[in-house]
Amino acid sequence: MPRLDTPQVPGVLRLFHPLWDAVADEDVAHADQTCARGNFRSWAKITSHAYAARSRDPDTAVDHALPAWACSRLGPNP
């Protein structure tokens, strides 16, 4: 699958998983620019980490901190 362009990422993620419905486009774009770089496989891993965090603690806020934390779980070079 080719890399996603930054403007495509929020829409694709919202189709992929409803977790991303509550995250602002600019927060998704920031995570994409700093971590995933349009790589859908990286986004699948980020989604998995974010979903697991919410499963462990349903009170985890779905805001800018969640994708940033999930990205940190991938290590320096996803």
PDB file of N, CA, C and O in Angstrom, chain B, residues numbered from 101:
ATOM      1  N   MET B 101       0.845  -1.160   0.000  1.00  0.00           N
ATOM      2  CA  MET B 101       0.000   0.000   0.000  1.00  0.00           C
ATOM      3  C   MET B 101       0.899   1.235   0.000  1.00  0.00           C
ATOM      4  O   MET B 101       1.838   1.312   0.793  1.00  0.00           O
ATOM      5  N   PRO B 102       0.629   2.191  -0.869  1.00  0.00           N
ATOM      6  CA  PRO B 102       1.461   3.400  -0.889  1.00  0.00           C
ATOM      7  C   PRO B 102       1.220   4.258   0.350  1.00  0.00           C
ATOM      8  O   PRO B 102       0.176   4.164   0.996  1.00  0.00           O
ATOM      9  N   ARG B 103       2.194   5.084   0.663  1.00  0.00           N
ATOM     10  CA  ARG B 103       2.063   5.992   1.809  1.00  0.00           C
ATOM     11  C   ARG B 103       0.879   6.929   1.588  1.00  0.00           C
ATOM     12  O   ARG B 103       0.578   7.341   0.467  1.00  0.00           O
ATOM     13  N   LEU B 104       0.228   7.244   2.689  1.00  0.00           N
ATOM     14  CA  LEU B 104      -0.886   8.189   2.654  1.00  0.00           C
ATOM     15  C   LEU B 104      -0.330   9.604   2.666  1.00  0.00           C
ATOM     16  O   LEU B 104       0.667   9.883   3.332  1.00  0.00           O
ATOM     17  N   ASP B 105      -0.981  10.497   1.925  1.00  0.00           N
ATOM     18  CA  ASP B 105      -0.648  11.909   2.017  1.00  0.00           C
ATOM     19  C   ASP B 105      -1.223  12.437   3.324  1.00  0.00           C
ATOM     20  O   ASP B 105      -2.274  11.976   3.769  1.00  0.00           O
ATOM     21  N   THR B 106      -0.555  13.384   3.933  1.00  0.00           N
ATOM     22  CA  THR B 106      -0.990  13.912   5.227  1.00  0.00           C
ATOM     23  C   THR B 106      -2.468  14.312   5.238  1.00  0.00           C
ATOM     24  O   THR B 106      -3.163  13.985   6.200  1.00  0.00           O
ATOM     25  N   PRO B 107      -2.977  14.999   4.222  1.00  0.00           N
ATOM     26  CA  PRO B 107      -4.401  15.368   4.262  1.00  0.00           C
ATOM     27  C   PRO B 107      -5.354  14.163   4.236  1.00  0.00           C
ATOM     28  O   PRO B 107      -6.498  14.278   4.677  1.00  0.00           O
ATOM     29  N   GLN B 108      -4.906  13.028   3.734  1.00  0.00           N
ATOM     30  CA  GLN B 108      -5.735  11.822   3.668  1.00  0.00           C
ATOM     31  C   GLN B 108      -5.849  11.104   5.010  1.00  0.00           C
ATOM     32  O   GLN B 108      -6.841  10.422   5.264  1.00  0.00           O
ATOM     33  N   VAL B 109      -4.863  11.249   5.850  1.00  0.00           N
ATOM     34  CA  VAL B 109      -4.737  10.416   7.045  1.00  0.00           C
ATOM     35  C   VAL B 109      -5.956  10.472   7.968  1.00  0.00           C
ATOM     36  O   VAL B 109      -6.468   9.413   8.328  1.00  0.00           O
ATOM     37  N   PRO B 110      -6.449  11.650   8.371  1.00  0.00           N
ATOM     38  CA  PRO B 110      -7.597  11.653   9.293  1.00  0.00           C
ATOM     39  C   PRO B 110      -8.820  10.898   8.749  1.00  0.00           C
ATOM     40  O   PRO B 110      -9.448  10.127   9.475  1.00  0.00           O
ATOM     41  N   GLY B 111      -9.150  11.119   7.489  1.00  0.00           N
ATOM     42  CA  GLY B 111     -10.303  10.439   6.900  1.00  0.00           C
ATOM     43  C   GLY B 111     -10.124   8.931   6.821  1.00  0.00           C
ATOM     44  O   GLY B 111     -11.051   8.176   7.114  1.00  0.00           O
ATOM     45  N   VAL B 112      -8.942   8.495   6.427  1.00  0.00           N
ATOM     46  CA  VAL B 112      -8.669   7.062   6.332  1.00  0.00           C
ATOM     47  C   VAL B 112      -8.737   6.415   7.713  1.00  0.00           C
ATOM     48  O   VAL B 112      -9.306   5.335   7.875  1.00  0.00           O
ATOM     49  N   LEU B 113      -8.150   7.088   8.712  1.00  0.00           N
ATOM     50  CA  LEU B 113      -8.175   6.524  10.060  1.00  0.00           C
ATOM     51  C   LEU B 113      -9.592   6.415  10.602  1.00  0.00           C
ATOM     52  O   LEU B 113      -9.921   5.449  11.290  1.00  0.00           O
ATOM     53  N   ARG B 114     -10.421   7.383  10.303  1.00  0.00           N
ATOM     54  CA  ARG B 114     -11.811   7.338  10.787  1.00  0.00           C
ATOM     55  C   ARG B 114     -12.589   6.206  10.126  1.00  0.00           C
ATOM     56  O   ARG B 114     -13.497   5.637  10.732  1.00  0.00           O
ATOM     57  N   LEU B 115     -12.240   5.883   8.901  1.00  0.00           N
ATOM     58  CA  LEU B 115     -12.857   4.725   8.244  1.00  0.00           C
ATOM     59  C   LEU B 115     -12.305   3.419   8.812  1.00  0.00           C
ATOM     60  O   LEU B 115     -13.014   2.415   8.883  1.00  0.00           O
ATOM     61  N   PHE B 116     -11.034   3.442   9.214  1.00  0.00           N
ATOM     62  CA  PHE B 116     -10.360   2.258   9.732  1.00  0.00           C
ATOM     63  C   PHE B 116     -10.849   1.880  11.125  1.00  0.00           C
ATOM     64  O   PHE B 116     -11.103   0.706  11.395  1.00  0.00           O
ATOM     65  N   HIS B 117     -10.984   2.879  12.024  1.00  0.00           N
ATOM     66  CA  HIS B 117     -11.367   2.575  13.402  1.00  0.00           C
ATOM     67  C   HIS B 117     -12.067   3.775  14.028  1.00  0.00           C
ATOM     68  O   HIS B 117     -11.596   4.904  13.888  1.00  0.00           O
ATOM     69  N   PRO B 118     -13.187   3.547  14.719  1.00  0.00           N
ATOM     70  CA  PRO B 118     -13.937   4.665  15.314  1.00  0.00           C
ATOM     71  C   PRO B 118     -13.197   5.387  16.434  1.00  0.00           C
ATOM     72  O   PRO B 118     -13.617   6.475  16.828  1.00  0.00           O
ATOM     73  N   LEU B 119     -12.131   4.834  16.954  1.00  0.00           N
ATOM     74  CA  LEU B 119     -11.336   5.509  17.974  1.00  0.00           C
ATOM     75  C   LEU B 119     -10.923   6.897  17.500  1.00  0.00           C
ATOM     76  O   LEU B 119     -10.865   7.837  18.293  1.00  0.00           O
ATOM     77  N   TRP B 120     -10.637   7.024  16.211  1.00  0.00           N
ATOM     78  CA  TRP B 120     -10.106   8.267  15.665  1.00  0.00           C
ATOM     79  C   TRP B 120     -11.176   9.328  15.427  1.00  0.00           C
ATOM     80  O   TRP B 120     -10.848  10.468  15.098  1.00  0.00           O
ATOM     81  N   ASP B 121     -12.439   8.975  15.589  1.00  0.00           N
ATOM     82  CA  ASP B 121     -13.508   9.960  15.401  1.00  0.00           C
ATOM     83  C   ASP B 121     -13.384  11.138  16.364  1.00  0.00           C
ATOM     84  O   ASP B 121     -13.729  12.266  16.011  1.00  0.00           O
ATOM     85  N   ALA B 122     -12.899  10.886  17.563  1.00  0.00           N
ATOM     86  CA  ALA B 122     -12.843  11.920  18.595  1.00  0.00           C
ATOM     87  C   ALA B 122     -11.535  12.708  18.604  1.00  0.00           C
ATOM     88  O   ALA B 122     -11.405  13.665  19.367  1.00  0.00           O
ATOM     89  N   VAL B 123     -10.582  12.332  17.788  1.00  0.00           N
ATOM     90  CA  VAL B 123      -9.279  13.000  17.788  1.00  0.00           C
ATOM     91  C   VAL B 123      -9.276  14.089  16.711  1.00  0.00           C
ATOM     92  O   VAL B 123      -9.667  13.845  15.569  1.00  0.00           O
ATOM     93  N   ALA B 124      -8.839  15.272  17.080  1.00  0.00           N
ATOM     94  CA  ALA B 124      -8.804  16.402  16.152  1.00  0.00           C
ATOM     95  C   ALA B 124      -7.859  16.126  14.985  1.00  0.00           C
ATOM     96  O   ALA B 124      -6.833  15.466  15.146  1.00  0.00           O
ATOM     97  N   ASP B 125      -8.217  16.638  13.814  1.00  0.00           N
ATOM     98  CA  ASP B 125      -7.386  16.450  12.620  1.00  0.00           C
ATOM     99  C   ASP B 125      -5.953  16.907  12.848  1.00  0.00           C
ATOM    100  O   ASP B 125      -5.013  16.249  12.402  1.00  0.00           O
ATOM    101  N   GLU B 126      -5.777  18.033  13.541  1.00  0.00           N
ATOM    102  CA  GLU B 126      -4.417  18.539  13.741  1.00  0.00           C
ATOM    103  C   GLU B 126      -3.592  17.625  14.649  1.00  0.00           C
ATOM    104  O   GLU B 126      -2.370  17.557  14.512  1.00  0.00           O
ATOM    105  N   ASP B 127      -4.246  16.926  15.568  1.00  0.00           N
ATOM    106  CA  ASP B 127      -3.519  15.977  16.426  1.00  0.00           C
ATOM    107  C   ASP B 127      -3.126  14.731  15.641  1.00  0.00           C
ATOM    108  O   ASP B 127      -2.040  14.184  15.837  1.00  0.00           O
ATOM    109  N   VAL B 128      -4.004  14.288  14.761  1.00  0.00           N
ATOM    110  CA  VAL B 128      -3.681  13.157  13.888  1.00  0.00           C
ATOM    111  C   VAL B 128      -2.550  13.554  12.942  1.00  0.00           C
ATOM    112  O   VAL B 128      -1.608  12.787  12.738  1.00  0.00           O
ATOM    113  N   ALA B 129      -2.644  14.751  12.367  1.00  0.00           N
ATOM    114  CA  ALA B 129      -1.605  15.212  11.440  1.00  0.00           C
ATOM    115  C   ALA B 129      -0.254  15.317  12.138  1.00  0.00           C
ATOM    116  O   ALA B 129       0.773  14.963  11.559  1.00  0.00           O
ATOM    117  N   HIS B 130      -0.250  15.801  13.379  1.00  0.00           N
ATOM    118  CA  HIS B 130       1.010  15.908  14.123  1.00  0.00           C
ATOM    119  C   HIS B 130       1.616  14.520  14.351  1.00  0.00           C
ATOM    120  O   HIS B 130       2.818  14.330  14.164  1.00  0.00           O
ATOM    121  N   ALA B 131       0.795  13.562  14.750  1.00  0.00           N
ATOM    122  CA  ALA B 131       1.293  12.193  14.960  1.00  0.00           C
ATOM    123  C   ALA B 131       1.800  11.606  13.650  1.00  0.00           C
ATOM    124  O   ALA B 131       2.784  10.866  13.634  1.00  0.00           O
ATOM    125  N   ASP B 132       1.130  11.934  12.559  1.00  0.00           N
ATOM    126  CA  ASP B 132       1.573  11.414  11.266  1.00  0.00           C
ATOM    127  C   ASP B 132       2.917  12.018  10.879  1.00  0.00           C
ATOM    128  O   ASP B 132       3.811  11.306  10.422  1.00  0.00           O
ATOM    129  N   GLN B 133       3.060  13.308  11.056  1.00  0.00           N
ATOM    130  CA  GLN B 133       4.303  13.983  10.670  1.00  0.00           C
ATOM    131  C   GLN B 133       5.479  13.578  11.543  1.00  0.00           C
ATOM    132  O   GLN B 133       6.610  13.513  11.061  1.00  0.00           O
ATOM    133  N   THR B 134       5.236  13.305  12.808  1.00  0.00           N
ATOM    134  CA  THR B 134       6.340  12.996  13.722  1.00  0.00           C
ATOM    135  C   THR B 134       6.605  11.509  13.895  1.00  0.00           C
ATOM    136  O   THR B 134       7.667  11.114  14.377  1.00  0.00           O
ATOM    137  N   CYS B 135       5.635  10.681  13.499  1.00  0.00           N
ATOM    138  CA  CYS B 135       5.787   9.260  13.814  1.00  0.00           C
ATOM    139  C   CYS B 135       5.471   8.349  12.629  1.00  0.00           C
ATOM    140  O   CYS B 135       6.356   7.654  12.131  1.00  0.00           O
ATOM    141  N   ALA B 136       4.239   8.348  12.183  1.00  0.00           N
ATOM    142  CA  ALA B 136       3.797   7.353  11.193  1.00  0.00           C
ATOM    143  C   ALA B 136       4.231   7.678   9.764  1.00  0.00           C
ATOM    144  O   ALA B 136       4.477   6.773   8.966  1.00  0.00           O
ATOM    145  N   ARG B 137       4.324   8.952   9.446  1.00  0.00           N
ATOM    146  CA  ARG B 137       4.764   9.404   8.121  1.00  0.00           C
ATOM    147  C   ARG B 137       3.997   8.740   6.973  1.00  0.00           C
ATOM    148  O   ARG B 137       4.578   8.345   5.962  1.00  0.00           O
ATOM    149  N   GLY B 138       2.675   8.627   7.157  1.00  0.00           N
ATOM    150  CA  GLY B 138       1.828   8.095   6.098  1.00  0.00           C
ATOM    151  C   GLY B 138       1.833   6.585   5.957  1.00  0.00           C
ATOM    152  O   GLY B 138       1.193   6.048   5.052  1.00  0.00           O
ATOM    153  N   ASN B 139       2.535   5.899   6.827  1.00  0.00           N
ATOM    154  CA  ASN B 139       2.634   4.448   6.751  1.00  0.00           C
ATOM    155  C   ASN B 139       1.430   3.815   7.459  1.00  0.00           C
ATOM    156  O   ASN B 139       1.284   3.930   8.676  1.00  0.00           O
ATOM    157  N   PHE B 140       0.578   3.152   6.686  1.00  0.00           N
ATOM    158  CA  PHE B 140      -0.639   2.593   7.266  1.00  0.00           C
ATOM    159  C   PHE B 140      -0.337   1.503   8.294  1.00  0.00           C
ATOM    160  O   PHE B 140      -1.060   1.370   9.282  1.00  0.00           O
ATOM    161  N   ARG B 141       0.701   0.741   8.078  1.00  0.00           N
ATOM    162  CA  ARG B 141       1.072  -0.291   9.061  1.00  0.00           C
ATOM    163  C   ARG B 141       1.422   0.350  10.409  1.00  0.00           C
ATOM    164  O   ARG B 141       1.051  -0.170  11.461  1.00  0.00           O
ATOM    165  N   SER B 142       2.129   1.469  10.373  1.00  0.00           N
ATOM    166  CA  SER B 142       2.427   2.189  11.616  1.00  0.00           C
ATOM    167  C   SER B 142       1.137   2.675  12.263  1.00  0.00           C
ATOM    168  O   SER B 142       0.986   2.606  13.482  1.00  0.00           O
ATOM    169  N   TRP B 143       0.202   3.170  11.444  1.00  0.00           N
ATOM    170  CA  TRP B 143      -1.077   3.621  12.000  1.00  0.00           C
ATOM    171  C   TRP B 143      -1.856   2.471  12.612  1.00  0.00           C
ATOM    172  O   TRP B 143      -2.546   2.662  13.613  1.00  0.00           O
ATOM    173  N   ALA B 144      -1.763   1.296  12.042  1.00  0.00           N
ATOM    174  CA  ALA B 144      -2.440   0.131  12.632  1.00  0.00           C
ATOM    175  C   ALA B 144      -1.844  -0.177  14.005  1.00  0.00           C
ATOM    176  O   ALA B 144      -2.580  -0.501  14.938  1.00  0.00           O
ATOM    177  N   LYS B 145      -0.516  -0.080  14.140  1.00  0.00           N
ATOM    178  CA  LYS B 145       0.133  -0.313  15.430  1.00  0.00           C
ATOM    179  C   LYS B 145      -0.244   0.771  16.436  1.00  0.00           C
ATOM    180  O   LYS B 145      -0.521   0.473  17.598  1.00  0.00           O
ATOM    181  N   ILE B 146      -0.255   2.026  15.994  1.00  0.00           N
ATOM    182  CA  ILE B 146      -0.639   3.137  16.865  1.00  0.00           C
ATOM    183  C   ILE B 146      -2.074   2.932  17.347  1.00  0.00           C
ATOM    184  O   ILE B 146      -2.374   3.132  18.525  1.00  0.00           O
ATOM    185  N   THR B 147      -2.951   2.537  16.439  1.00  0.00           N
ATOM    186  CA  THR B 147      -4.350   2.283  16.795  1.00  0.00           C
ATOM    187  C   THR B 147      -4.445   1.166  17.816  1.00  0.00           C
ATOM    188  O   THR B 147      -5.213   1.263  18.774  1.00  0.00           O
ATOM    189  N   SER B 148      -3.684   0.120  17.625  1.00  0.00           N
ATOM    190  CA  SER B 148      -3.704  -1.002  18.550  1.00  0.00           C
ATOM    191  C   SER B 148      -3.278  -0.570  19.957  1.00  0.00           C
ATOM    192  O   SER B 148      -3.913  -0.940  20.945  1.00  0.00           O
ATOM    193  N   HIS B 149      -2.206   0.209  20.039  1.00  0.00           N
ATOM    194  CA  HIS B 149      -1.738   0.691  21.345  1.00  0.00           C
ATOM    195  C   HIS B 149      -2.770   1.620  21.994  1.00  0.00           C
ATOM    196  O   HIS B 149      -3.034   1.519  23.192  1.00  0.00           O
ATOM    197  N   ALA B 150      -3.343   2.511  21.208  1.00  0.00           N
ATOM    198  CA  ALA B 150      -4.340   3.450  21.748  1.00  0.00           C
ATOM    199  C   ALA B 150      -5.590   2.710  22.203  1.00  0.00           C
ATOM    200  O   ALA B 150      -6.150   3.018  23.256  1.00  0.00           O
ATOM    201  N   TYR B 151      -6.024   1.744  21.422  1.00  0.00           N
ATOM    202  CA  TYR B 151      -7.213   0.960  21.771  1.00  0.00           C
ATOM    203  C   TYR B 151      -6.959   0.155  23.053  1.00  0.00           C
ATOM    204  O   TYR B 151      -7.831   0.070  23.918  1.00  0.00           O
ATOM    205  N   ALA B 152      -5.784  -0.425  23.168  1.00  0.00           N
ATOM    206  CA  ALA B 152      -5.444  -1.193  24.369  1.00  0.00           C
ATOM    207  C   ALA B 152      -5.421  -0.292  25.601  1.00  0.00           C
ATOM    208  O   ALA B 152      -5.879  -0.688  26.673  1.00  0.00           O
ATOM    209  N   ALA B 153      -4.888   0.915  25.447  1.00  0.00           N
ATOM    210  CA  ALA B 153      -4.859   1.851  26.577  1.00  0.00           C
ATOM    211  C   ALA B 153      -6.274   2.187  27.021  1.00  0.00           C
ATOM    212  O   ALA B 153      -6.548   2.263  28.219  1.00  0.00           O
ATOM    213  N   ARG B 154      -7.161   2.386  26.076  1.00  0.00           N
ATOM    214  CA  ARG B 154      -8.561   2.695  26.401  1.00  0.00           C
ATOM    215  C   ARG B 154      -9.260   1.479  26.989  1.00  0.00           C
ATOM    216  O   ARG B 154     -10.148   1.627  27.830  1.00  0.00           O
ATOM    217  N   SER B 155      -8.883   0.296  26.570  1.00  0.00           N
ATOM    218  CA  SER B 155      -9.483  -0.922  27.126  1.00  0.00           C
ATOM    219  C   SER B 155      -9.069  -1.115  28.589  1.00  0.00           C
ATOM    220  O   SER B 155      -9.875  -1.533  29.419  1.00  0.00           O
ATOM    221  N   ARG B 156      -7.807  -0.807  28.892  1.00  0.00           N
ATOM    222  CA  ARG B 156      -7.318  -0.923  30.268  1.00  0.00           C
ATOM    223  C   ARG B 156      -7.928   0.139  31.171  1.00  0.00           C
ATOM    224  O   ARG B 156      -8.226  -0.123  32.336  1.00  0.00           O
ATOM    225  N   ASP B 157      -8.114   1.346  30.624  1.00  0.00           N
ATOM    226  CA  ASP B 157      -8.669   2.451  31.406  1.00  0.00           C
ATOM    227  C   ASP B 157      -9.627   3.243  30.521  1.00  0.00           C
ATOM    228  O   ASP B 157      -9.198   4.136  29.790  1.00  0.00           O
ATOM    229  N   PRO B 158     -10.927   2.922  30.582  1.00  0.00           N
ATOM    230  CA  PRO B 158     -11.913   3.600  29.732  1.00  0.00           C
ATOM    231  C   PRO B 158     -11.979   5.115  29.943  1.00  0.00           C
ATOM    232  O   PRO B 158     -12.531   5.832  29.109  1.00  0.00           O
ATOM    233  N   ASP B 159     -11.424   5.599  31.044  1.00  0.00           N
ATOM    234  CA  ASP B 159     -11.414   7.042  31.292  1.00  0.00           C
ATOM    235  C   ASP B 159     -10.258   7.755  30.597  1.00  0.00           C
ATOM    236  O   ASP B 159     -10.137   8.977  30.692  1.00  0.00           O
ATOM    237  N   THR B 160      -9.407   7.001  29.898  1.00  0.00           N
ATOM    238  CA  THR B 160      -8.315   7.614  29.154  1.00  0.00           C
ATOM    239  C   THR B 160      -8.899   8.569  28.129  1.00  0.00           C
ATOM    240  O   THR B 160      -9.737   8.181  27.315  1.00  0.00           O
ATOM    241  N   ALA B 161      -8.459   9.809  28.169  1.00  0.00           N
ATOM    242  CA  ALA B 161      -8.981  10.825  27.253  1.00  0.00           C
ATOM    243  C   ALA B 161      -8.535  10.536  25.825  1.00  0.00           C
ATOM    244  O   ALA B 161      -7.399  10.131  25.580  1.00  0.00           O
ATOM    245  N   VAL B 162      -9.439  10.749  24.905  1.00  0.00           N
ATOM    246  CA  VAL B 162      -9.106  10.628  23.484  1.00  0.00           C
ATOM    247  C   VAL B 162      -8.831  12.045  22.996  1.00  0.00           C
ATOM    248  O   VAL B 162      -9.711  12.716  22.457  1.00  0.00           O
ATOM    249  N   ASP B 163      -7.594  12.483  23.197  1.00  0.00           N
ATOM    250  CA  ASP B 163      -7.185  13.826  22.813  1.00  0.00           C
ATOM    251  C   ASP B 163      -5.779  13.759  22.237  1.00  0.00           C
ATOM    252  O   ASP B 163      -5.321  12.683  21.855  1.00  0.00           O
ATOM    253  N   HIS B 164      -5.097  14.878  22.170  1.00  0.00           N
ATOM    254  CA  HIS B 164      -3.765  14.922  21.558  1.00  0.00           C
ATOM    255  C   HIS B 164      -2.750  14.034  22.262  1.00  0.00           C
ATOM    256  O   HIS B 164      -1.781  13.592  21.643  1.00  0.00           O
ATOM    257  N   ALA B 165      -2.957  13.770  23.540  1.00  0.00           N
ATOM    258  CA  ALA B 165      -1.991  12.966  24.293  1.00  0.00           C
ATOM    259  C   ALA B 165      -2.047  11.483  23.921  1.00  0.00           C
ATOM    260  O   ALA B 165      -1.030  10.792  23.991  1.00  0.00           O
ATOM    261  N   LEU B 166      -3.205  10.994  23.534  1.00  0.00           N
ATOM    262  CA  LEU B 166      -3.333   9.563  23.229  1.00  0.00           C
ATOM    263  C   LEU B 166      -2.509   9.151  22.013  1.00  0.00           C
ATOM    264  O   LEU B 166      -1.731   8.204  22.122  1.00  0.00           O
ATOM    265  N   PRO B 167      -2.637   9.816  20.852  1.00  0.00           N
ATOM    266  CA  PRO B 167      -1.763   9.402  19.737  1.00  0.00           C
ATOM    267  C   PRO B 167      -0.283   9.639  20.020  1.00  0.00           C
ATOM    268  O   PRO B 167       0.564   8.877  19.554  1.00  0.00           O
ATOM    269  N   ALA B 168       0.037  10.683  20.776  1.00  0.00           N
ATOM    270  CA  ALA B 168       1.444  10.931  21.121  1.00  0.00           C
ATOM    271  C   ALA B 168       1.990   9.792  21.972  1.00  0.00           C
ATOM    272  O   ALA B 168       3.106   9.323  21.746  1.00  0.00           O
ATOM    273  N   TRP B 169       1.209   9.350  22.947  1.00  0.00           N
ATOM    274  CA  TRP B 169       1.641   8.231  23.799  1.00  0.00           C
ATOM    275  C   TRP B 169       1.771   6.957  22.968  1.00  0.00           C
ATOM    276  O   TRP B 169       2.751   6.222  23.092  1.00  0.00           O
ATOM    277  N   ALA B 170       0.772   6.703  22.121  1.00  0.00           N
ATOM    278  CA  ALA B 170       0.805   5.482  21.298  1.00  0.00           C
ATOM    279  C   ALA B 170       2.015   5.491  20.367  1.00  0.00           C
ATOM    280  O   ALA B 170       2.633   4.451  20.141  1.00  0.00           O
ATOM    281  N   CYS B 171       2.349   6.644  19.836  1.00  0.00           N
ATOM    282  CA  CYS B 171       3.544   6.744  18.984  1.00  0.00           C
ATOM    283  C   CYS B 171       4.806   6.415  19.771  1.00  0.00           C
ATOM    284  O   CYS B 171       5.728   5.792  19.246  1.00  0.00           O
ATOM    285  N   SER B 172       4.842   6.832  21.020  1.00  0.00           N
ATOM    286  CA  SER B 172       6.037   6.565  21.829  1.00  0.00           C
ATOM    287  C   SER B 172       6.253   5.073  22.034  1.00  0.00           C
ATOM    288  O   SER B 172       7.375   4.641  22.297  1.00  0.00           O
ATOM    289  N   ARG B 173       5.198   4.288  21.917  1.00  0.00           N
ATOM    290  CA  ARG B 173       5.293   2.838  22.089  1.00  0.00           C
ATOM    291  C   ARG B 173       5.955   2.168  20.884  1.00  0.00           C
ATOM    292  O   ARG B 173       6.373   1.014  20.975  1.00  0.00           O
ATOM    293  N   LEU B 174       6.056   2.879  19.757  1.00  0.00           N
ATOM    294  CA  LEU B 174       6.643   2.289  18.545  1.00  0.00           C
ATOM    295  C   LEU B 174       8.157   2.341  18.555  1.00  0.00           C
ATOM    296  O   LEU B 174       8.802   1.621  17.792  1.00  0.00           O
ATOM    297  N   GLY B 175       8.732   3.168  19.393  1.00  0.00           N
ATOM    298  CA  GLY B 175      10.183   3.316  19.391  1.00  0.00           C
ATOM    299  C   GLY B 175      10.593   4.436  18.453  1.00  0.00           C
ATOM    300  O   GLY B 175       9.739   5.110  17.878  1.00  0.00           O
ATOM    301  N   PRO B 176      11.889   4.639  18.294  1.00  0.00           N
ATOM    302  CA  PRO B 176      12.370   5.791  17.539  1.00  0.00           C
ATOM    303  C   PRO B 176      12.148   5.711  16.027  1.00  0.00           C
ATOM    304  O   PRO B 176      12.024   6.750  15.378  1.00  0.00           O
ATOM    305  N   ASN B 177      12.097   4.534  15.462  1.00  0.00           N
ATOM    306  CA  ASN B 177      11.975   4.413  13.997  1.00  0.00           C
ATOM    307  C   ASN B 177      10.961   3.348  13.616  1.00  0.00           C
ATOM    308  O   ASN B 177      11.327   2.210  13.322  1.00  0.00           O
ATOM    309  N   PRO B 178       9.665   3.723  13.624  1.00  0.00           N
ATOM    310  CA  PRO B 178       8.650   2.709  13.269  1.00  0.00           C
ATOM    311  C   PRO B 178       8.749   2.303  11.818  1.00  0.00           C
ATOM    312  O   PRO B 178       7.975   1.464  11.357  1.00  0.00           O
TER     313      PRO B 178
END
